[in-house]
Amino acid sequence: MSDSAERPFEERLEDKLMGVGAYLADFAETSDGVEIEYETVSPGDGVPHRQVGQVLQTLWDVRGEDADPVTVRATVTDDEGNRRGRWRAEAEWVAALGDDMTQTEFSQRVLDTIEEP
């Protein structure tokens, strides 16, 4: 039996996110996608921009290449639970990747959604 068949999605995501310095605090499936909250160990204030892409890629890898695109909404906190910011990636942006949108355009759209306290 494969790892994905043995362990719940949330556990697999949590394990993989640790590899990019993000620790899953909360995960919920919504009617149009997923909402995650994760703690970052990256120094500084605000949302670490590079980590946004790493978290998205990790989420996609765990969901599998056959999964339908979903909207991802994320809240980022520090190790004390203080909010560092929020960001999102819309499902239609994910669907357009590679066809109507370049990776650079996609990344810029996601980074433009960052809201920091």
N, C-alpha and C positions, 0 to 999 in steps of 0.2 A: 504494500500500500504506500502511496506517495505521501510526502509531507503535507501537501495541500488537502488530501483526503482525510488525514488523521487529525489535523489541528484546525481550530476555528480561524477564520480570516483575520479577526482582530489580533489574535496572538501572533500570527505570522507577520502581520504588519508591524506590530510592536517590536518584534525581534529584528526585523530588517531596518527599521528607522534608527535603532540604536547605532547601527553602522555609520550613520551620517550625523551623529551627535544630536539626535532628536528623540525625546522620550514621550511616547504616547500617553496622554493623561485622560483623554476621552475620545470616543468614537461613536458616531450615530449615523445610521442610514436614514435619509429623508426621502420625500416623494420624488425629488429631482437629483439626488446625488448623495454626497456624504459630507458630514461635518466632523472635523477633527480638532482636537486641542493637543498641542505638544509643547513640551518644555525644551528649550534650546540651551546647550551648554556653550554656545558661541559667545565670546566676550563682546562687550559693548552694549549699546542701547538699540532699540528698534528691532525690526525684523531682519535677520541676516539674509540678504538677497540671494546669495548662492545656494543657501540651504532650501529656499523655496523650490527651486528646480529639483534639488535632490529629493525632497519630500514627495513632490509630484511624481517623479520617476519611480520612486520606491512604491508608491501607492499603485501606479499602473503596473509595475512588475508583479506585485502580489495579486492584483485583480486578474492578470492574465491578458494576453494579447487579443483574445476573442471577446473580451468584455465590452459592453456598450459604453460610450463616453458618458460621463456624469459630471455634474458641477461639483467642485470641491470648495468648501469654505473652511478656512483654517484660522485658529486663534493660537498665537504664539505667546508663551510665558517664559519667565526666567526660572531659575532653580528655587526661588522663594514663592513662586506662584503669582508674581506680579506680571500683569499684561504688558507685553512688548509690542503687540500689534495684531492685525488681522489681514488676510489676503484671500483672494478667491480665483478660481479658474473655471470659466463657464464651459458647460458641455459642448456648446456649438463651436467654441474655439478649439477644443480638443478634437472634435470631428473634422474641422477644417485643416488641421495640421497635416502638412505634406501635400495637400491638394491645393487649397486656396490660400494657405498661410504658411509662411516660413517659420522655422524654429525661433528665429530672432524676433519676428513680429509677435509670435505667441508669447514669448518670454516678456517682451515689453508690455503687452496687454496685462499680463498677470502682475508684473511689478507695478504697473500703474494703479492697481487696485489696493495696494498696501495702505492701510490706515494705521498710524501710530499715535499713541497717546500724547 
